[in-house]
Amino acid sequence: ESQSIYDVSDEFFALFLDPTMGYTCAYFERDDMTLEEAQNAKFDLALGKLGLEPGMTLLDIGCGWGATLRRAVEKYDVNVVGLTLSENQAEHVQKTFDAMDTTRTRRVLLEGWEKFDEPVDRIVSIGAFEHFGRIRFTRFIYTEIFPGGQLPAQEDIFHCAQEAAFTVEKVQLLREHYARTLNMWAANLAANREKAIAIQSEEVYDRYMHYLTGCEKFF
């Protein structure tokens, strides 16, 4: 089901995402940041917590269009593996990986996290938890945006992490950053309404506009 969500054409998503194709909360370190700058700041924020060293292998669960992994290769000189359930995303990631000038290994696999059993040094996952299981959300989100998915509560994440022998060292709230990200996405999509309808349909355009503007209100 997650595959169908992101297998709307890449051209459609490119109408409202920034050039990195980051589709999770951006991190606005400064008020004057562009969306692209804020997305790169988000990648740096996440990667900076991992203690990466050259030659390590980093796994990204739910790698999207691969921006986090490309950033990791460029800044930390690591080997990377991305997991996605989207054929479109996997094809895009592989093309961008192939174009990189590096000796580090870059792989993208069309499979879920539960099937991956290779050893890695670090794991990152940004904005993928809502696809992992079974918690109720609003009917619109459940039926239209993330069919069959879940958005676990913070307490559930803590519990599962501790059960797996991990420790939670820091909690960082990004509510205002996500509201601003969603607002910018919606503005970009609205500005490209005619192109979006031509690429997909008015029904798909309306669905995503309702999703983006509705989610902004939650934050």
Summary of the structure (lengths in Angstrom):
residues: 219
radius of gyration: 17.2
end to end distance: 25.7
largest distance: 50.2
contacts: 638
relative contact order: 0.15
helix: 50%
strand: 9%
